[in-house]
Amino acid sequence: MDIHAERILILDFGSQYTQLIARRVRELGVYCEIHRPDLTPSQLRAFAPRGVILSGGPMSVDQKGAPSCSPEVFDLGVPVLGICYGLQLMSTLLGGRVARAMHREYGAAEILVSAPRGPLAPFHAGEPVKVWMSHGDLVEALPPGFEAVATTPSSPFAAIAHASRPLYGVQFHPEVVHSPRGREMLQAFLRGCGVTFSWTMKGFAEEAIRAIRAQVGEGRVICGLSGGVDSSVAAVLIHRAVGDRLQCIFVDNGLLRAGEREQVEGLFRGQFHVPLRTVDARARFLGALAGVADPERKRKIIGREFVAVFDEAAAEVEDARFLAQGTLYPDVIESVSLKGPSATIKSHHNVGGLPENMKLSLVEPLRELFKDEVRALGRELGLPDEMVSRQPFPGPGLAIRVLGDVTGDKLGLVRRADAVVQEEIRAAGLYKELWQAFAVLLPVQSVGVMGDERTYEWTCVVRAVTSVDGMTADWARLPHELLARISARIINEVRGINRVTYDISSKPPATIEWE
């Protein structure tokens, strides 16, 4: 079965929640894709969706430059759900009228269901349902053929449906967790699309392996293995497809966490028998970073050196025709989204910028997946949970967790302090609850007393945050007893650090990393 045959099209009008819609749909077992709203009628028909969802957006529909879509969307003969801005645009395009709301609705609200249809089918007439609103406009007059199916005290058309066509709109956001029964609403809409809810990681893996074999043929593939989740899952998946025609290259730049090199070599050589070459470039990277304190210069140097080292190693692989990259779906969305590509490309996060004379074609087997789906795929492929559940680690590694100039001694201090943080967080059962937890070495020395001796040593910061996607984050309220253990262990076990502090800054205004 083609697991992409039953797909939902999501048109992105710029909402901060658009990716969340896609994640919710996929969590329900239905494949979907996000596209710009200005698809042509022929592109819409070629996509052949089972249903269409119009996302929210930050603009008013009558605002200059406001995004729109082809009215052909409503003539595809499939169900359409407009969410917030999507509802207002649907109403406008089909002959209704939208106006500024007398009472804007932001936050928790309660709708009263009047006609259980479409996404509201699981509810009863007269039933109050808690939802999350975020709008300053509302539908003032319905398009011909539509009727209200839910109301709020300030919005007579909080949800609407066409009398004879599968066209629906909701003024609220069913995709956010603050709409407690939003999952049921999306599931009801999808059920009306006639899908079988059969999107699974097992099915994806089988189809991806077939696709990789078809693309690669008898060619050889090079994969830059970092030890992170994305490159690890990509490597195992490609190895399943082409076997020893995959050559992984792991660059030890001296900026890795404690035991990282040994873990990668043991897992991929020992357990999965993946061809792996380790390049020891520790001295090269430290030499290039000597005396450099500016964070952006560090990143550029690390990126430049990585490309050079990887290029040299890749040139020794005979008959290599393909380069594997762990590109994920959010990267793809960003490059084609309504908002346009990001102004800053974080090339240090992957193997971007390789010389054109390598003439390698890209193999990107994860480009349809979100991060949580990559983790699920890793589990399906048999990767250990310790690897699959790893917290994010920056491309420049520990170099940006040593503030100021980077030396081997300072890297050793922050590496040992970080190992203590990792051990204690895991022992407390909090590792999976945190987005990230790590240590940072400050370029600050302070006076301390150990025994009868006066010390003048470095200061360490412990950083732990909670987050859903890394875009925003809050500092984690770790138990005081846990912080006390971490502090005592770092000071006692890491000679050279005599003071430990805890970062209680959220993002924004701070960032998760210090550099």
ChimeraX attribute file (.defattr): number of C-alpha atoms within 10 A of each C-alpha:
attribute: neighborCount
match mode: 1-to-1
recipient: residues
	/A:1	7
	/A:2	9
	/A:3	16
	/A:4	16
	/A:5	14
	/A:6	20
	/A:7	22
	/A:8	28
	/A:9	21
	/A:10	26
	/A:11	26
	/A:12	28
	/A:13	27
	/A:14	20
	/A:15	20
	/A:16	13
	/A:17	16
	/A:18	20
	/A:19	20
	/A:20	14
	/A:21	25
	/A:22	23
	/A:23	21
	/A:24	19
	/A:25	24
	/A:26	22
	/A:27	16
	/A:28	18
	/A:29	18
	/A:30	24
	/A:31	23
	/A:32	25
	/A:33	21
	/A:34	23
	/A:35	16
	/A:36	19
	/A:37	21
	/A:38	16
	/A:39	17
	/A:40	14
	/A:41	15
	/A:42	9
	/A:43	10
	/A:44	18
	/A:45	14
	/A:46	9
	/A:47	14
	/A:48	16
	/A:49	22
	/A:50	21
	/A:51	26
	/A:52	27
	/A:53	27
	/A:54	28
	/A:55	27
	/A:56	28
	/A:57	22
	/A:58	15
	/A:59	18
	/A:60	20
	/A:61	22
	/A:62	13
	/A:63	8
	/A:64	8
	/A:65	9
	/A:66	14
	/A:67	20
	/A:68	18
	/A:69	20
	/A:70	14
	/A:71	13
	/A:72	14
	/A:73	23
	/A:74	17
	/A:75	13
	/A:76	17
	/A:77	14
	/A:78	19
	/A:79	24
	/A:80	32
	/A:81	26
	/A:82	26
	/A:83	26
	/A:84	30
	/A:85	29
	/A:86	28
	/A:87	29
	/A:88	28
	/A:89	27
	/A:90	30
	/A:91	26
	/A:92	18
	/A:93	16
	/A:94	15
	/A:95	12
	/A:96	17
	/A:97	17
	/A:98	19
	/A:99	15
	/A:100	13
	/A:101	15
	/A:102	11
	/A:103	13
	/A:104	14
	/A:105	20
	/A:106	12
	/A:107	12
	/A:108	13
	/A:109	18
	/A:110	19
	/A:111	24
	/A:112	20
	/A:113	23
	/A:114	18
	/A:115	20
	/A:116	17
	/A:117	24
	/A:118	27
	/A:119	25
	/A:120	28
	/A:121	17
	/A:122	13
	/A:123	18
	/A:124	15
	/A:125	15
	/A:126	13
	/A:127	14
	/A:128	17
	/A:129	18
	/A:130	16
	/A:131	22
	/A:132	23
	/A:133	23
	/A:134	19
	/A:135	23
	/A:136	17
	/A:137	22
	/A:138	27
	/A:139	26
	/A:140	17
	/A:141	16
	/A:142	22
	/A:143	18
	/A:144	12
	/A:145	12
	/A:146	20
	/A:147	16
	/A:148	20
	/A:149	25
	/A:150	28
	/A:151	20
	/A:152	16
	/A:153	11
	/A:154	13
	/A:155	20
	/A:156	18
	/A:157	23
	/A:158	25
	/A:159	31
	/A:160	29
	/A:161	27
	/A:162	19
	/A:163	14
	/A:164	8
	/A:165	15
	/A:166	19
	/A:167	21
	/A:168	29
	/A:169	30
	/A:170	26
	/A:171	30
	/A:172	30
	/A:173	21
	/A:174	24
	/A:175	25
	/A:176	18
	/A:177	13
	/A:178	16
	/A:179	21
	/A:180	14
	/A:181	18
	/A:182	23
	/A:183	19
	/A:184	17
	/A:185	20
	/A:186	22
	/A:187	22
	/A:188	17
	/A:189	24
	/A:190	26
	/A:191	15
	/A:192	18
	/A:193	20
	/A:194	13
	/A:195	18
	/A:196	11
	/A:197	18
	/A:198	16
	/A:199	22
	/A:200	19
	/A:201	20
	/A:202	14
	/A:203	14
	/A:204	18
	/A:205	20
	/A:206	14
	/A:207	15
	/A:208	18
	/A:209	18
	/A:210	13
	/A:211	15
	/A:212	19
	/A:213	15
	/A:214	11
	/A:215	14
	/A:216	19
	/A:217	10
	/A:218	12
	/A:219	14
	/A:220	19
	/A:221	28
	/A:222	24
	/A:223	25
	/A:224	23
	/A:225	28
	/A:226	22
	/A:227	22
	/A:228	20
	/A:229	23
	/A:230	21
	/A:231	21
	/A:232	24
	/A:233	28
	/A:234	24
	/A:235	27
	/A:236	20
	/A:237	22
	/A:238	25
	/A:239	22
	/A:240	19
	/A:241	21
	/A:242	19
	/A:243	16
	/A:244	16
	/A:245	19
	/A:246	25
	/A:247	24
	/A:248	26
	/A:249	19
	/A:250	21
	/A:251	22
	/A:252	18
	/A:253	21
	/A:254	20
	/A:255	23
	/A:256	22
	/A:257	17
	/A:258	15
	/A:259	10
	/A:260	15
	/A:261	18
	/A:262	9
	/A:263	14
	/A:264	20
	/A:265	18
	/A:266	13
	/A:267	17
	/A:268	20
	/A:269	14
	/A:270	11
	/A:271	10
	/A:272	15
	/A:273	15
	/A:274	22
	/A:275	15
	/A:276	20
	/A:277	16
	/A:278	15
	/A:279	14
	/A:280	14
	/A:281	15
	/A:282	15
	/A:283	13
	/A:284	13
	/A:285	20
	/A:286	19
	/A:287	11
	/A:288	14
	/A:289	19
	/A:290	13
	/A:291	12
	/A:292	15
	/A:293	16
	/A:294	13
	/A:295	18
	/A:296	12
	/A:297	12
	/A:298	22
	/A:299	22
	/A:300	15
	/A:301	17
	/A:302	23
	/A:303	21
	/A:304	17
	/A:305	17
	/A:306	23
	/A:307	19
	/A:308	14
	/A:309	17
	/A:310	18
	/A:311	15
	/A:312	11
	/A:313	17
	/A:314	20
	/A:315	11
	/A:316	9
	/A:317	13
	/A:318	8
	/A:319	12
	/A:320	20
	/A:321	17
	/A:322	20
	/A:323	23
	/A:324	25
	/A:325	23
	/A:326	24
	/A:327	20
	/A:328	19
	/A:329	18
	/A:330	16
	/A:331	16
	/A:332	15
	/A:333	21
	/A:334	13
	/A:335	13
	/A:336	14
	/A:337	20
	/A:338	18
	/A:339	14
	/A:340	11
	/A:341	14
	/A:342	12
	/A:343	6
	/A:344	6
	/A:345	9
	/A:346	13
	/A:347	14
	/A:348	20
	/A:349	15
	/A:350	19
	/A:351	21
	/A:352	14
	/A:353	11
	/A:354	16
	/A:355	11
	/A:356	7
	/A:357	6
	/A:358	14
	/A:359	12
	/A:360	16
	/A:361	14
	/A:362	15
	/A:363	22
	/A:364	17
	/A:365	22
	/A:366	25
	/A:367	17
	/A:368	19
	/A:369	21
	/A:370	19
	/A:371	15
	/A:372	14
	/A:373	18
	/A:374	23
	/A:375	22
	/A:376	19
	/A:377	24
	/A:378	25
	/A:379	18
	/A:380	14
	/A:381	16
	/A:382	12
	/A:383	22
	/A:384	11
	/A:385	12
	/A:386	8
	/A:387	19
	/A:388	21
	/A:389	18
	/A:390	16
	/A:391	17
	/A:392	12
	/A:393	18
	/A:394	15
	/A:395	21
	/A:396	21
	/A:397	18
	/A:398	24
	/A:399	28
	/A:400	24
	/A:401	26
	/A:402	25
	/A:403	19
	/A:404	19
	/A:405	17
	/A:406	22
	/A:407	16
	/A:408	13
	/A:409	10
	/A:410	21
	/A:411	21
	/A:412	18
	/A:413	21
	/A:414	27
	/A:415	25
	/A:416	19
	/A:417	29
	/A:418	27
	/A:419	17
	/A:420	21
	/A:421	25
	/A:422	18
	/A:423	12
	/A:424	18
	/A:425	22
	/A:426	12
	/A:427	11
	/A:428	11
	/A:429	9
	/A:430	13
	/A:431	19
	/A:432	13
	/A:433	12
	/A:434	17
	/A:435	21
	/A:436	23
	/A:437	22
	/A:438	22
	/A:439	28
	/A:440	27
	/A:441	26
	/A:442	17
	/A:443	13
	/A:444	13
	/A:445	16
	/A:446	12
	/A:447	11
	/A:448	15
	/A:449	10
	/A:450	10
	/A:451	7
	/A:452	6
	/A:453	7
	/A:454	10
	/A:455	16
	/A:456	15
	/A:457	16
	/A:458	21
	/A:459	19
	/A:460	28
	/A:461	21
	/A:462	20
	/A:463	22
	/A:464	25
	/A:465	24
	/A:466	20
	/A:467	17
	/A:468	9
	/A:469	10
	/A:470	15
	/A:471	10
	/A:472	16
	/A:473	22
	/A:474	18
	/A:475	21
	/A:476	20
	/A:477	11
	/A:478	15
	/A:479	9
	/A:480	9
	/A:481	9
	/A:482	15
	/A:483	19
	/A:484	11
	/A:485	13
	/A:486	22
	/A:487	23
	/A:488	15
	/A:489	15
	/A:490	25
	/A:491	18
	/A:492	13
	/A:493	13
	/A:494	17
	/A:495	13
	/A:496	20
	/A:497	23
	/A:498	23
	/A:499	20
	/A:500	21
	/A:501	14
	/A:502	15
	/A:503	14
	/A:504	14
	/A:505	17
	/A:506	16
	/A:507	16
	/A:508	11
	/A:509	9
	/A:510	13
	/A:511	14
	/A:512	25
	/A:513	15
	/A:514	15
	/A:515	16
